[in-house]
Amino acid sequence: MQRFSEAWSARQYQLDRVFGETIRLVPMEAGDYSAGVPDPDRAERQIPAIITETPQRMRAVENSVGRDFDRTVVMADTVASIDQARLEGQLPKVGDLVVAIDRPDAPSFEVTTVGSDGLARILLSLVRLP
C-alpha cells in the first residue's frame, strides 16, 4: 500500500501542472464588529490549485399556502483542490480568502469548509465574493 501512496503523491505535481492555476491564499481572522482582517500570525502564500465551478440547480423552499409554482436557482458549487504537500502542514481555515490570480480580474473567494480527499489533496469549498 505504501508504494501506491508514494506513486499517488508523486503524480500531484503533474495534476497541478496540467489543470492547476495559481492562487493567493490569504489567512484571515474575524474582525471586531466588522469584516475579517488579514491574520498576522499566518503567512500569505501563492500555490497552485485546481478550481472547479459546477453549476447546480437548487430548489427554494416555499412553504406558503397557495403557492404551487416551483422556484429554482442556479448556483455555482466551487471547490479548490490543493496538493497537501504544498501547504507544508499549514491548512487553510474557514473564512480565509482565496484569490485566483491567473483569471481575468482575479476573482476572490471565501473558504467555507476545509476537507480532505483522503489521499493527497485538501479540498476547499468556496463562495465567490462580490
C-alpha positions as CSV (number, residue, x, y, z in Angstrom):
1,M,0.0,0.0,0.0
2,Q,2.9,2.3,0.7
3,R,4.1,2.1,-2.9
4,F,0.6,3.2,-4.1
5,S,0.7,6.2,-1.7
6,E,4.1,7.2,-2.9
7,A,3.1,6.9,-6.6
8,W,-0.1,8.9,-5.9
9,S,1.8,11.7,-4.1
10,A,4.3,11.9,-6.9
11,R,1.6,12.5,-9.5
12,Q,0.1,15.5,-7.7
13,Y,2.7,17.8,-9.3
14,Q,1.7,16.7,-12.7
15,L,-2.0,17.3,-11.9
16,D,-1.3,20.8,-10.8
17,R,0.9,21.5,-13.9
18,V,-1.8,20.4,-16.3
19,F,-5.0,21.5,-14.6
20,G,-3.9,24.0,-11.9
21,E,-3.9,27.7,-11.7
22,T,-2.1,30.0,-9.3
23,I,-4.0,31.2,-6.2
24,R,-3.1,33.5,-3.4
25,L,-4.2,32.1,-0.1
26,V,-4.7,35.0,2.4
27,P,-5.2,33.9,6.0
28,M,-8.0,35.9,7.7
29,E,-9.2,36.3,11.2
30,A,-12.6,37.6,12.4
31,G,-12.7,41.3,12.9
32,D,-14.4,43.1,15.9
33,Y,-17.8,44.0,14.6
34,S,-16.6,44.2,11.0
35,A,-15.4,42.0,8.1
36,G,-12.4,39.8,8.6
37,V,-8.9,41.2,8.6
38,P,-5.6,39.6,7.5
39,D,-4.2,37.2,10.2
40,P,-0.6,38.4,11.0
41,D,0.2,35.0,12.6
42,R,-0.1,33.0,9.4
43,A,1.8,33.7,6.2
44,E,0.2,34.5,2.8
45,R,1.1,32.1,0.1
46,Q,0.9,31.6,-3.7
47,I,0.4,28.0,-4.6
48,P,-1.2,26.0,-7.5
49,A,-4.7,24.7,-7.1
50,I,-7.3,23.1,-9.3
51,I,-10.5,25.2,-9.1
52,T,-13.8,23.7,-10.4
53,E,-17.0,25.6,-10.7
54,T,-20.0,23.4,-11.3
55,P,-23.4,24.9,-11.8
56,Q,-26.1,23.4,-9.6
57,R,-29.8,23.9,-9.7
58,M,-31.2,24.3,-6.3
59,R,-34.9,24.5,-5.3
60,A,-36.0,27.3,-3.0
61,V,-38.1,26.0,0.0
62,E,-41.5,27.6,-0.3
63,N,-44.0,26.8,2.5
64,S,-46.5,29.5,1.7
65,V,-50.1,28.3,1.3
66,G,-51.4,28.7,-2.2
67,R,-48.0,28.8,-3.8
68,D,-47.9,25.9,-6.3
69,F,-45.1,27.1,-8.6
70,D,-41.6,25.9,-8.4
71,R,-38.7,28.3,-7.7
72,T,-35.3,27.2,-8.7
73,V,-32.0,29.0,-8.5
74,V,-28.8,28.1,-10.4
75,M,-25.7,28.5,-8.2
76,A,-22.1,27.5,-8.7
77,D,-20.6,24.9,-6.5
78,T,-16.9,26.0,-6.3
79,V,-14.1,23.7,-5.0
80,A,-10.4,24.3,-4.9
81,S,-8.2,21.1,-4.7
82,I,-4.7,21.7,-3.4
83,D,-1.8,19.3,-3.1
84,Q,-1.4,18.7,0.7
85,A,2.4,18.7,0.4
86,R,2.4,22.3,-0.9
87,L,0.6,23.5,2.3
88,E,3.6,22.4,4.4
89,G,1.4,21.5,7.3
90,Q,-0.5,24.9,7.5
91,L,-4.0,24.1,6.5
92,P,-6.3,26.9,5.4
93,K,-9.2,27.8,7.8
94,V,-12.8,28.7,7.3
95,G,-13.0,32.4,6.5
96,D,-9.6,32.6,4.7
97,L,-9.5,34.3,1.3
98,V,-8.6,32.7,-2.0
99,V,-7.7,34.9,-4.9
100,A,-7.5,33.3,-8.4
101,I,-4.7,35.5,-9.7
102,D,-4.4,33.7,-13.1
103,R,-8.0,34.6,-14.0
104,P,-9.1,37.9,-15.6
105,D,-10.0,40.4,-12.8
106,A,-8.6,38.0,-10.2
107,P,-11.9,36.9,-8.5
108,S,-11.9,36.4,-4.7
109,F,-13.5,33.6,-2.8
110,E,-14.1,32.9,0.8
111,V,-13.3,29.4,2.2
112,T,-16.5,27.9,3.7
113,T,-15.3,24.4,4.5
114,V,-11.9,22.6,4.6
115,G,-11.7,18.8,3.9
116,S,-9.6,16.1,2.5
117,D,-10.0,13.7,-0.4
118,G,-8.4,11.0,1.9
119,L,-5.3,10.6,-0.2
120,A,-3.1,13.6,-1.0
121,R,-5.3,16.7,-1.6
122,I,-7.1,19.2,0.5
123,L,-10.5,20.4,-0.7
124,L,-11.7,23.9,0.0
125,S,-15.4,24.8,-0.6
126,L,-15.5,28.4,-1.8
127,V,-18.0,31.2,-2.2
128,R,-17.3,33.9,-4.7
129,L,-17.1,37.4,-3.2
130,P,-18.6,40.4,-5.0
